[in-house]
């Protein structure tokens, strides 16, 4: 499975297998939240070939 997950200040989008499935979510993080966490709920996951890019405006 290939995931692309753009994260903005108040929006998280997820594209599975180059857009075959897509999901958007509006989020309101706490002001002290300044990190990203990858995890699996209710099971296990292996994250391979993970690339994290930070874009500045």
C-alpha distance matrix in Angstrom:
0.0 3.8 6.5 10.1 12.7 16.3 18.9 22.5 25.6 25.3 22.0 18.4 15.9 12.2 10.4 7.0 6.1 9.6 11.4 10.8 11.1 13.1 15.1 18.0 20.2 23.6 24.3 27.6 27.2 30.4 32.1 31.8 28.0 27.1 24.0 20.3 18.8 15.3 15.5 14.3 16.9 18.1 16.0 14.4 11.4 11.1 10.5 10.5 11.7 12.4 14.8 17.1 19.6 22.7 24.5 28.1 30.2
3.8 0.0 3.8 6.9 10.0 13.3 16.3 19.8 23.1 23.1 19.8 16.3 13.7 10.3 8.2 5.8 4.8 7.1 9.6 10.2 10.7 11.9 14.0 16.5 18.9 22.0 22.8 26.0 25.6 28.8 30.2 30.0 26.2 25.0 22.1 18.5 17.7 14.6 15.7 15.4 18.2 20.0 18.2 16.4 13.0 12.2 10.3 10.0 10.0 10.3 12.0 14.1 16.3 19.4 21.0 24.7 26.7
6.5 3.8 0.0 3.8 6.3 9.8 12.6 16.1 19.4 19.3 16.1 12.5 10.2 6.8 5.7 4.8 6.3 7.5 8.9 10.4 9.8 9.8 11.2 13.2 15.3 18.3 19.0 22.2 21.9 25.1 26.5 26.5 22.8 21.7 19.0 15.4 14.9 12.2 13.6 13.8 16.4 18.8 17.6 16.1 12.8 12.5 10.2 10.8 10.8 9.6 10.8 12.0 14.1 16.8 18.3 21.9 23.8
10.1 6.9 3.8 0.0 3.8 6.5 9.8 13.1 16.6 16.9 13.7 10.5 8.1 5.8 5.1 6.7 8.2 7.6 8.7 11.3 10.7 9.6 10.8 11.8 14.1 16.6 17.4 20.5 20.3 23.5 24.6 24.9 21.2 19.9 17.6 14.3 14.8 12.9 15.1 16.0 18.5 21.4 20.5 19.0 15.8 15.3 12.4 12.8 11.8 10.0 9.7 10.2 11.4 13.8 14.9 18.4 20.2
12.7 10.0 6.3 3.8 0.0 3.8 6.3 9.8 13.1 13.3 10.2 6.9 5.5 4.5 6.4 8.7 11.3 10.8 10.8 13.5 11.9 9.8 9.5 9.6 11.1 13.3 13.7 16.7 16.5 19.8 20.9 21.3 17.7 16.6 14.6 11.4 12.3 11.1 13.6 14.9 17.0 20.3 20.0 18.8 15.9 16.0 13.1 14.4 13.8 11.0 10.5 9.6 10.8 12.3 13.5 16.7 18.4
16.3 13.3 9.8 6.5 3.8 0.0 3.8 6.7 10.3 11.0 8.2 6.0 5.5 6.9 8.7 11.8 14.2 12.8 12.5 15.7 14.3 11.5 10.9 9.7 10.9 12.1 12.7 15.3 15.2 18.5 19.1 19.9 16.6 15.3 14.0 11.6 13.5 13.3 16.2 18.0 19.9 23.4 23.3 22.2 19.4 19.3 16.2 17.3 16.1 13.1 11.6 9.7 9.5 10.0 10.5 13.4 14.8
18.9 16.3 12.6 9.8 6.3 3.8 0.0 3.8 6.9 7.9 6.0 4.6 6.6 8.9 11.7 14.7 17.4 16.4 15.8 18.8 16.8 13.7 12.1 10.0 9.8 10.1 9.8 11.9 11.6 14.7 15.3 16.2 13.0 12.0 11.2 9.3 11.8 12.5 15.5 17.6 19.2 22.9 23.3 22.4 20.0 20.3 17.3 18.9 18.1 14.7 13.2 10.4 10.2 9.6 10.4 12.6 13.9
22.5 19.8 16.1 13.1 9.8 6.7 3.8 0.0 3.8 5.5 5.1 6.3 8.7 11.8 14.5 17.8 20.6 19.1 18.2 21.3 19.3 15.9 14.1 11.2 10.5 9.5 9.1 10.5 10.6 13.6 13.6 15.2 12.6 11.7 12.2 11.4 14.3 15.8 18.7 20.9 22.2 25.9 26.6 25.9 23.6 24.0 21.0 22.5 21.5 18.0 16.1 13.0 11.9 10.2 9.8 11.0 11.5
25.6 23.1 19.4 16.6 13.1 10.3 6.9 3.8 0.0 3.8 6.1 8.4 11.5 14.8 17.8 21.1 24.0 22.7 21.7 24.6 22.3 18.8 16.4 13.1 11.4 9.3 7.9 7.9 8.0 10.5 10.1 12.3 10.4 10.1 11.6 11.8 14.9 17.0 19.7 22.1 23.0 26.7 27.8 27.4 25.5 26.1 23.3 25.2 24.4 20.7 18.9 15.5 14.5 12.1 11.9 12.1 12.2
25.3 23.1 19.3 16.9 13.3 11.0 7.9 5.5 3.8 0.0 3.8 7.0 10.3 13.7 17.0 20.2 23.5 22.4 20.8 23.3 20.7 17.0 14.2 10.6 8.4 5.6 4.8 5.7 7.4 10.6 11.3 13.9 11.9 12.7 13.8 13.4 15.9 17.6 19.8 21.6 22.0 25.6 27.0 27.1 25.5 26.5 24.1 26.2 25.8 22.3 20.9 17.8 17.2 15.3 15.1 15.5 15.3
22.0 19.8 16.1 13.7 10.2 8.2 6.0 5.1 6.1 3.8 0.0 3.8 6.6 10.2 13.3 16.6 19.8 18.7 17.0 19.5 16.9 13.3 10.6 7.1 5.8 4.6 5.6 8.3 9.9 13.5 14.6 16.7 14.1 14.5 14.7 13.3 15.4 16.3 18.4 19.9 20.5 24.0 25.2 25.2 23.3 24.4 21.9 23.9 23.5 20.2 19.0 16.4 16.0 14.9 14.7 16.0 16.0
18.4 16.3 12.5 10.5 6.9 6.0 4.6 6.3 8.4 7.0 3.8 0.0 3.8 6.8 10.2 13.3 16.6 16.0 14.5 16.9 14.2 10.8 8.3 5.8 5.3 6.5 7.1 10.3 11.1 14.8 16.2 17.6 14.4 14.5 13.8 11.5 13.0 13.2 15.3 16.6 17.4 20.9 21.8 21.7 19.7 20.7 18.4 20.4 20.2 17.1 16.3 14.2 14.5 14.2 14.7 16.8 17.5
15.9 13.7 10.2 8.1 5.5 5.5 6.6 8.7 11.5 10.3 6.6 3.8 0.0 3.8 6.7 10.1 13.3 12.5 10.7 13.2 10.8 7.3 5.6 4.3 6.3 8.7 10.4 13.8 14.8 18.5 20.0 21.3 18.0 17.8 16.7 14.0 15.0 14.4 16.2 17.0 18.1 21.3 21.8 21.6 19.3 20.2 17.9 19.6 19.2 16.5 15.9 14.5 14.9 15.4 15.6 18.1 18.8
12.2 10.3 6.8 5.8 4.5 6.9 8.9 11.8 14.8 13.7 10.2 6.8 3.8 0.0 3.8 6.5 9.9 9.8 8.5 10.5 8.1 5.6 5.2 6.4 8.7 11.9 13.2 16.7 17.3 20.9 22.6 23.5 19.9 19.6 17.7 14.5 14.8 13.2 14.6 14.9 16.3 19.2 19.3 19.0 16.5 17.3 15.2 16.8 16.8 14.6 14.7 14.1 15.2 16.5 17.3 20.3 21.4
10.4 8.2 5.7 5.1 6.4 8.7 11.7 14.5 17.8 17.0 13.3 10.2 6.7 3.8 0.0 3.8 6.6 6.2 4.9 7.2 5.9 4.6 6.7 8.9 11.9 15.1 16.8 20.4 21.0 24.6 26.1 27.0 23.4 22.7 20.7 17.4 17.6 15.6 17.0 16.9 18.6 21.1 20.7 20.1 17.4 17.8 15.7 16.6 16.2 14.7 14.9 15.1 16.1 17.9 18.5 21.7 22.7
7.0 5.8 4.8 6.7 8.7 11.8 14.7 17.8 21.1 20.2 16.6 13.3 10.1 6.5 3.8 0.0 3.8 5.7 5.4 5.9 5.1 6.3 8.8 11.8 14.6 18.0 19.5 23.1 23.5 27.0 28.8 29.2 25.5 24.9 22.5 19.0 18.4 15.7 16.5 15.8 17.6 19.6 18.8 18.1 15.4 15.8 14.3 15.0 15.2 14.4 15.4 16.5 18.0 20.4 21.3 24.7 26.1
6.1 4.8 6.3 8.2 11.3 14.2 17.4 20.6 24.0 23.5 19.8 16.6 13.3 9.9 6.6 3.8 0.0 3.8 5.6 5.5 7.1 9.2 12.3 15.2 18.2 21.6 23.1 26.6 27.0 30.4 32.0 32.3 28.6 27.6 25.1 21.6 21.0 18.1 19.0 18.3 20.4 22.1 20.8 19.7 16.7 16.5 15.0 14.8 14.6 14.8 15.8 17.5 19.0 21.7 22.6 26.2 27.6
9.6 7.1 7.5 7.6 10.8 12.8 16.4 19.1 22.7 22.4 18.7 16.0 12.5 9.8 6.2 5.7 3.8 0.0 3.8 5.9 8.0 9.0 12.3 14.6 18.0 21.0 22.8 26.3 26.8 30.3 31.5 32.1 28.5 27.3 25.1 21.8 22.0 19.6 21.0 20.8 23.0 25.1 23.9 22.8 19.6 19.1 17.0 16.6 15.5 15.4 15.5 16.9 17.7 20.2 20.5 23.9 25.1
11.4 9.6 8.9 8.7 10.8 12.5 15.8 18.2 21.7 20.8 17.0 14.5 10.7 8.5 4.9 5.4 5.6 3.8 0.0 3.8 5.2 5.8 9.5 12.0 15.5 18.6 20.9 24.5 25.5 29.2 30.6 31.6 28.1 27.3 25.4 22.2 22.4 20.2 21.4 21.0 22.7 24.8 24.2 23.6 20.8 20.9 19.0 19.2 18.5 17.8 17.9 18.7 19.2 21.3 21.3 24.4 25.1
10.8 10.2 10.4 11.3 13.5 15.7 18.8 21.3 24.6 23.3 19.5 16.9 13.2 10.5 7.2 5.9 5.5 5.9 3.8 0.0 3.8 6.7 10.4 13.6 17.1 20.5 22.8 26.6 27.6 31.3 33.0 34.0 30.4 29.9 27.8 24.4 24.1 21.5 22.1 21.1 22.4 24.0 23.4 23.1 20.6 21.1 19.8 20.1 20.0 19.7 20.3 21.4 22.4 24.6 24.8 28.1 28.8
11.1 10.7 9.8 10.7 11.9 14.3 16.8 19.3 22.3 20.7 16.9 14.2 10.8 8.1 5.9 5.1 7.1 8.0 5.2 3.8 0.0 3.8 7.0 10.6 13.8 17.4 19.7 23.4 24.6 28.3 30.3 31.3 27.7 27.6 25.6 22.2 21.8 19.4 19.8 18.6 19.6 21.3 21.1 21.3 19.1 20.2 19.0 20.0 20.3 19.4 20.2 20.8 22.0 23.8 24.2 27.3 28.0
13.1 11.9 9.8 9.6 9.8 11.5 13.7 15.9 18.8 17.0 13.3 10.8 7.3 5.6 4.6 6.3 9.2 9.0 5.8 6.7 3.8 0.0 3.8 6.9 10.4 13.8 16.3 20.0 21.4 25.1 27.0 28.2 24.8 24.8 23.2 20.0 20.0 18.2 19.0 18.4 19.2 21.5 21.7 21.9 19.7 20.8 19.2 20.5 20.5 19.0 19.3 19.2 20.0 21.4 21.6 24.4 24.9
15.1 14.0 11.2 10.8 9.5 10.9 12.1 14.1 16.4 14.2 10.6 8.3 5.6 5.2 6.7 8.8 12.3 12.3 9.5 10.4 7.0 3.8 0.0 3.8 6.8 10.4 12.8 16.6 18.1 21.9 24.0 25.4 22.1 22.5 21.1 18.2 18.3 16.9 17.6 17.1 17.5 20.0 20.8 21.3 19.5 21.0 19.5 21.4 21.7 19.6 19.9 19.1 20.0 20.9 21.2 23.7 24.2
18.0 16.5 13.2 11.8 9.6 9.7 10.0 11.2 13.1 10.6 7.1 5.8 4.3 6.4 8.9 11.8 15.2 14.6 12.0 13.6 10.6 6.9 3.8 0.0 3.8 6.9 9.7 13.4 15.3 19.1 21.0 22.7 19.7 20.2 19.4 16.9 17.7 17.1 18.2 18.4 18.7 21.6 22.7 23.2 21.4 22.8 21.0 23.0 23.0 20.4 20.1 18.7 19.1 19.3 19.3 21.4 21.5
20.2 18.9 15.3 14.1 11.1 10.9 9.8 10.5 11.4 8.4 5.8 5.3 6.3 8.7 11.9 14.6 18.2 18.0 15.5 17.1 13.8 10.4 6.8 3.8 0.0 3.8 6.2 10.0 12.1 15.8 18.0 19.9 17.0 18.1 17.7 15.6 16.3 16.4 17.3 17.8 17.6 20.6 22.2 23.0 21.6 23.4 21.7 24.1 24.3 21.4 21.2 19.3 19.8 19.5 19.7 21.4 21.6
23.6 22.0 18.3 16.6 13.3 12.1 10.1 9.5 9.3 5.6 4.6 6.5 8.7 11.9 15.1 18.0 21.6 21.0 18.6 20.5 17.4 13.8 10.4 6.9 3.8 0.0 3.8 7.0 9.8 13.4 15.4 17.8 15.4 16.8 17.2 15.8 17.1 18.0 19.2 20.2 19.8 23.1 24.9 25.6 24.3 26.0 24.1 26.5 26.6 23.4 22.7 20.3 20.3 19.3 19.3 20.3 20.1
24.3 22.8 19.0 17.4 13.7 12.7 9.8 9.1 7.9 4.8 5.6 7.1 10.4 13.2 16.8 19.5 23.1 22.8 20.9 22.8 19.7 16.3 12.8 9.7 6.2 3.8 0.0 3.8 6.1 9.7 12.0 14.2 11.9 13.7 14.2 13.3 14.7 16.2 17.5 18.8 18.5 21.9 23.8 24.4 23.3 25.0 23.2 25.9 26.1 22.7 22.1 19.4 19.6 18.4 18.8 19.7 19.9
27.6 26.0 22.2 20.5 16.7 15.3 11.9 10.5 7.9 5.7 8.3 10.3 13.8 16.7 20.4 23.1 26.6 26.3 24.5 26.6 23.4 20.0 16.6 13.4 10.0 7.0 3.8 0.0 3.8 6.7 8.9 11.5 10.1 12.5 13.9 14.0 15.7 17.8 19.2 20.9 20.4 23.9 25.9 26.5 25.7 27.3 25.4 28.2 28.3 24.8 24.0 20.9 21.0 19.2 19.6 19.9 20.0
27.2 25.6 21.9 20.3 16.5 15.2 11.6 10.6 8.0 7.4 9.9 11.1 14.8 17.3 21.0 23.5 27.0 26.8 25.5 27.6 24.6 21.4 18.1 15.3 12.1 9.8 6.1 3.8 0.0 3.8 6.3 8.1 6.4 9.1 10.6 11.2 13.0 15.7 17.2 19.4 19.2 22.8 24.6 24.9 24.1 25.5 23.6 26.4 26.7 23.0 22.3 19.1 19.5 17.6 18.6 19.0 19.6
30.4 28.8 25.1 23.5 19.8 18.5 14.7 13.6 10.5 10.6 13.5 14.8 18.5 20.9 24.6 27.0 30.4 30.3 29.2 31.3 28.3 25.1 21.9 19.1 15.8 13.4 9.7 6.7 3.8 0.0 3.8 5.4 5.4 8.8 11.1 12.7 14.4 17.6 19.0 21.5 21.2 24.6 26.5 26.8 26.2 27.6 25.8 28.6 29.0 25.2 24.5 21.2 21.5 19.3 20.5 20.4 21.1
32.1 30.2 26.5 24.6 20.9 19.1 15.3 13.6 10.1 11.3 14.6 16.2 20.0 22.6 26.1 28.8 32.0 31.5 30.6 33.0 30.3 27.0 24.0 21.0 18.0 15.4 12.0 8.9 6.3 3.8 0.0 3.8 5.5 7.8 11.1 13.5 15.9 19.4 21.3 24.1 24.2 27.7 29.4 29.3 28.4 29.3 27.2 29.7 29.6 25.8 24.6 21.1 20.8 18.2 19.1 18.3 19.0
31.8 30.0 26.5 24.9 21.3 19.9 16.2 15.2 12.3 13.9 16.7 17.6 21.3 23.5 27.0 29.2 32.3 32.1 31.6 34.0 31.3 28.2 25.4 22.7 19.9 17.8 14.2 11.5 8.1 5.4 3.8 0.0 3.8 6.1 9.1 12.1 14.2 17.9 19.8 22.9 23.2 26.6 28.1 27.7 27.0 27.8 25.8 28.3 28.4 24.7 23.7 20.2 20.4 18.0 19.5 19.1 20.4
28.0 26.2 22.8 21.2 17.7 16.6 13.0 12.6 10.4 11.9 14.1 14.4 18.0 19.9 23.4 25.5 28.6 28.5 28.1 30.4 27.7 24.8 22.1 19.7 17.0 15.4 11.9 10.1 6.4 5.4 5.5 3.8 0.0 3.8 6.0 8.5 10.6 14.3 16.3 19.4 20.0 23.5 24.8 24.3 23.4 24.2 22.1 24.7 24.9 21.1 20.3 17.0 17.5 15.5 17.4 17.7 19.3
27.1 25.0 21.7 19.9 16.6 15.3 12.0 11.7 10.1 12.7 14.5 14.5 17.8 19.6 22.7 24.9 27.6 27.3 27.3 29.9 27.6 24.8 22.5 20.2 18.1 16.8 13.7 12.5 9.1 8.8 7.8 6.1 3.8 0.0 3.8 7.1 10.2 13.8 16.5 19.9 21.2 24.8 25.5 24.5 23.1 23.3 20.9 23.0 22.7 18.9 17.7 14.2 14.5 12.3 14.4 14.7 16.8
24.0 22.1 19.0 17.6 14.6 14.0 11.2 12.2 11.6 13.8 14.7 13.8 16.7 17.7 20.7 22.5 25.1 25.1 25.4 27.8 25.6 23.2 21.1 19.4 17.7 17.2 14.2 13.9 10.6 11.1 11.1 9.1 6.0 3.8 0.0 3.8 6.7 10.3 13.2 16.7 18.4 22.0 22.3 21.1 19.5 19.6 17.2 19.4 19.3 15.6 14.9 11.7 12.8 11.6 14.5 15.6 18.2
20.3 18.5 15.4 14.3 11.4 11.6 9.3 11.4 11.8 13.4 13.3 11.5 14.0 14.5 17.4 19.0 21.6 21.8 22.2 24.4 22.2 20.0 18.2 16.9 15.6 15.8 13.3 14.0 11.2 12.7 13.5 12.1 8.5 7.1 3.8 0.0 3.8 6.8 10.1 13.6 15.5 19.1 19.3 18.0 16.2 16.3 13.9 16.3 16.5 12.8 12.5 9.7 11.6 11.4 14.4 16.4 19.0
18.8 17.7 14.9 14.8 12.3 13.5 11.8 14.3 14.9 15.9 15.4 13.0 15.0 14.8 17.6 18.4 21.0 22.0 22.4 24.1 21.8 20.0 18.3 17.7 16.3 17.1 14.7 15.7 13.0 14.4 15.9 14.2 10.6 10.2 6.7 3.8 0.0 3.8 6.5 10.1 12.2 15.7 15.7 14.4 13.0 13.5 11.8 14.8 15.8 12.4 13.3 11.4 14.1 14.6 17.8 20.0 22.6
15.3 14.6 12.2 12.9 11.1 13.3 12.5 15.8 17.0 17.6 16.3 13.2 14.4 13.2 15.6 15.7 18.1 19.6 20.2 21.5 19.4 18.2 16.9 17.1 16.4 18.0 16.2 17.8 15.7 17.6 19.4 17.9 14.3 13.8 10.3 6.8 3.8 0.0 3.8 7.2 10.1 13.4 12.8 11.2 9.3 10.0 8.4 11.7 13.4 10.4 12.1 11.3 14.6 15.9 19.0 21.8 24.4
15.5 15.7 13.6 15.1 13.6 16.2 15.5 18.7 19.7 19.8 18.4 15.3 16.2 14.6 17.0 16.5 19.0 21.0 21.4 22.1 19.8 19.0 17.6 18.2 17.3 19.2 17.5 19.2 17.2 19.0 21.3 19.8 16.3 16.5 13.2 10.1 6.5 3.8 0.0 3.8 6.6 9.7 9.3 8.1 7.3 9.2 9.1 12.9 15.3 13.0 15.3 14.9 18.3 19.7 22.7 25.4 28.0
14.3 15.4 13.8 16.0 14.9 18.0 17.6 20.9 22.1 21.6 19.9 16.6 17.0 14.9 16.9 15.8 18.3 20.8 21.0 21.1 18.6 18.4 17.1 18.4 17.8 20.2 18.8 20.9 19.4 21.5 24.1 22.9 19.4 19.9 16.7 13.6 10.1 7.2 3.8 0.0 3.8 6.4 5.8 5.6 5.8 9.0 10.1 13.8 16.7 14.9 17.7 17.8 21.1 22.7 25.6 28.4 30.8
16.9 18.2 16.4 18.5 17.0 19.9 19.2 22.2 23.0 22.0 20.5 17.4 18.1 16.3 18.6 17.6 20.4 23.0 22.7 22.4 19.6 19.2 17.5 18.7 17.6 19.8 18.5 20.4 19.2 21.2 24.2 23.2 20.0 21.2 18.4 15.5 12.2 10.1 6.6 3.8 0.0 3.8 5.6 7.6 9.0 12.6 13.9 17.6 20.4 18.6 21.1 20.9 24.0 25.3 28.0 30.6 32.7
18.1 20.0 18.8 21.4 20.3 23.4 22.9 25.9 26.7 25.6 24.0 20.9 21.3 19.2 21.1 19.6 22.1 25.1 24.8 24.0 21.3 21.5 20.0 21.6 20.6 23.1 21.9 23.9 22.8 24.6 27.7 26.6 23.5 24.8 22.0 19.1 15.7 13.4 9.7 6.4 3.8 0.0 3.8 7.2 9.9 13.6 15.8 19.3 22.5 21.2 24.0 24.2 27.4 28.9 31.6 34.3 36.4
16.0 18.2 17.6 20.5 20.0 23.3 23.3 26.6 27.8 27.0 25.2 21.8 21.8 19.3 20.7 18.8 20.8 23.9 24.2 23.4 21.1 21.7 20.8 22.7 22.2 24.9 23.8 25.9 24.6 26.5 29.4 28.1 24.8 25.5 22.3 19.3 15.7 12.8 9.3 5.8 5.6 3.8 0.0 3.8 6.9 10.5 13.2 16.5 20.0 19.1 22.3 23.0 26.5 28.4 31.2 34.2 36.6
14.4 16.4 16.1 19.0 18.8 22.2 22.4 25.9 27.4 27.1 25.2 21.7 21.6 19.0 20.1 18.1 19.7 22.8 23.6 23.1 21.3 21.9 21.3 23.2 23.0 25.6 24.4 26.5 24.9 26.8 29.3 27.7 24.3 24.5 21.1 18.0 14.4 11.2 8.1 5.6 7.6 7.2 3.8 0.0 3.8 7.0 10.0 13.2 16.8 16.2 19.6 20.6 24.2 26.4 29.4 32.5 35.2
11.4 13.0 12.8 15.8 15.9 19.4 20.0 23.6 25.5 25.5 23.3 19.7 19.3 16.5 17.4 15.4 16.7 19.6 20.8 20.6 19.1 19.7 19.5 21.4 21.6 24.3 23.3 25.7 24.1 26.2 28.4 27.0 23.4 23.1 19.5 16.2 13.0 9.3 7.3 5.8 9.0 9.9 6.9 3.8 0.0 3.8 6.4 9.6 13.1 12.6 16.1 17.4 21.0 23.4 26.4 29.7 32.4
11.1 12.2 12.5 15.3 16.0 19.3 20.3 24.0 26.1 26.5 24.4 20.7 20.2 17.3 17.8 15.8 16.5 19.1 20.9 21.1 20.2 20.8 21.0 22.8 23.4 26.0 25.0 27.3 25.5 27.6 29.3 27.8 24.2 23.3 19.6 16.3 13.5 10.0 9.2 9.0 12.6 13.6 10.5 7.0 3.8 0.0 3.8 6.3 10.0 10.1 13.8 15.7 19.4 22.2 25.3 28.7 31.6
10.5 10.3 10.2 12.4 13.1 16.2 17.3 21.0 23.3 24.1 21.9 18.4 17.9 15.2 15.7 14.3 15.0 17.0 19.0 19.8 19.0 19.2 19.5 21.0 21.7 24.1 23.2 25.4 23.6 25.8 27.2 25.8 22.1 20.9 17.2 13.9 11.8 8.4 9.1 10.1 13.9 15.8 13.2 10.0 6.4 3.8 0.0 3.8 6.9 6.4 10.1 12.0 15.7 18.6 21.6 25.0 28.0
10.5 10.0 10.8 12.8 14.4 17.3 18.9 22.5 25.2 26.2 23.9 20.4 19.6 16.8 16.6 15.0 14.8 16.6 19.2 20.1 20.0 20.5 21.4 23.0 24.1 26.5 25.9 28.2 26.4 28.6 29.7 28.3 24.7 23.0 19.4 16.3 14.8 11.7 12.9 13.8 17.6 19.3 16.5 13.2 9.6 6.3 3.8 0.0 3.8 5.4 9.0 12.0 15.4 18.7 21.7 25.2 28.3
11.7 10.0 10.8 11.8 13.8 16.1 18.1 21.5 24.4 25.8 23.5 20.2 19.2 16.8 16.2 15.2 14.6 15.5 18.5 20.0 20.3 20.5 21.7 23.0 24.3 26.6 26.1 28.3 26.7 29.0 29.6 28.4 24.9 22.7 19.3 16.5 15.8 13.4 15.3 16.7 20.4 22.5 20.0 16.8 13.1 10.0 6.9 3.8 0.0 3.8 6.4 10.0 12.9 16.5 19.2 22.8 25.9
12.4 10.3 9.6 10.0 11.0 13.1 14.7 18.0 20.7 22.3 20.2 17.1 16.5 14.6 14.7 14.4 14.8 15.4 17.8 19.7 19.4 19.0 19.6 20.4 21.4 23.4 22.7 24.8 23.0 25.2 25.8 24.7 21.1 18.9 15.6 12.8 12.4 10.4 13.0 14.9 18.6 21.2 19.1 16.2 12.6 10.1 6.4 5.4 3.8 0.0 3.8 6.6 10.0 13.4 16.3 19.8 23.0
14.8 12.0 10.8 9.7 10.5 11.6 13.2 16.1 18.9 20.9 19.0 16.3 15.9 14.7 14.9 15.4 15.8 15.5 17.9 20.3 20.2 19.3 19.9 20.1 21.2 22.7 22.1 24.0 22.3 24.5 24.6 23.7 20.3 17.7 14.9 12.5 13.3 12.1 15.3 17.7 21.1 24.0 22.3 19.6 16.1 13.8 10.1 9.0 6.4 3.8 0.0 3.8 6.5 10.1 12.9 16.4 19.6
17.1 14.1 12.0 10.2 9.6 9.7 10.4 13.0 15.5 17.8 16.4 14.2 14.5 14.1 15.1 16.5 17.5 16.9 18.7 21.4 20.8 19.2 19.1 18.7 19.3 20.3 19.4 20.9 19.1 21.2 21.1 20.2 17.0 14.2 11.7 9.7 11.4 11.3 14.9 17.8 20.9 24.2 23.0 20.6 17.4 15.7 12.0 12.0 10.0 6.6 3.8 0.0 3.8 6.8 9.9 13.3 16.6
19.6 16.3 14.1 11.4 10.8 9.5 10.2 11.9 14.5 17.2 16.0 14.5 14.9 15.2 16.1 18.0 19.0 17.7 19.2 22.4 22.0 20.0 20.0 19.1 19.8 20.3 19.6 21.0 19.5 21.5 20.8 20.4 17.5 14.5 12.8 11.6 14.1 14.6 18.3 21.1 24.0 27.4 26.5 24.2 21.0 19.4 15.7 15.4 12.9 10.0 6.5 3.8 0.0 3.8 6.4 9.9 13.2
22.7 19.4 16.8 13.8 12.3 10.0 9.6 10.2 12.1 15.3 14.9 14.2 15.4 16.5 17.9 20.4 21.7 20.2 21.3 24.6 23.8 21.4 20.9 19.3 19.5 19.3 18.4 19.2 17.6 19.3 18.2 18.0 15.5 12.3 11.6 11.4 14.6 15.9 19.7 22.7 25.3 28.9 28.4 26.4 23.4 22.2 18.6 18.7 16.5 13.4 10.1 6.8 3.8 0.0 3.8 6.6 10.1
24.5 21.0 18.3 14.9 13.5 10.5 10.4 9.8 11.9 15.1 14.7 14.7 15.6 17.3 18.5 21.3 22.6 20.5 21.3 24.8 24.2 21.6 21.2 19.3 19.7 19.3 18.8 19.6 18.6 20.5 19.1 19.5 17.4 14.4 14.5 14.4 17.8 19.0 22.7 25.6 28.0 31.6 31.2 29.4 26.4 25.3 21.6 21.7 19.2 16.3 12.9 9.9 6.4 3.8 0.0 3.8 6.7
28.1 24.7 21.9 18.4 16.7 13.4 12.6 11.0 12.1 15.5 16.0 16.8 18.1 20.3 21.7 24.7 26.2 23.9 24.4 28.1 27.3 24.4 23.7 21.4 21.4 20.3 19.7 19.9 19.0 20.4 18.3 19.1 17.7 14.7 15.6 16.4 20.0 21.8 25.4 28.4 30.6 34.3 34.2 32.5 29.7 28.7 25.0 25.2 22.8 19.8 16.4 13.3 9.9 6.6 3.8 0.0 3.8
30.2 26.7 23.8 20.2 18.4 14.8 13.9 11.5 12.2 15.3 16.0 17.5 18.8 21.4 22.7 26.1 27.6 25.1 25.1 28.8 28.0 24.9 24.2 21.5 21.6 20.1 19.9 20.0 19.6 21.1 19.0 20.4 19.3 16.8 18.2 19.0 22.6 24.4 28.0 30.8 32.7 36.4 36.6 35.2 32.4 31.6 28.0 28.3 25.9 23.0 19.6 16.6 13.2 10.1 6.7 3.8 0.0
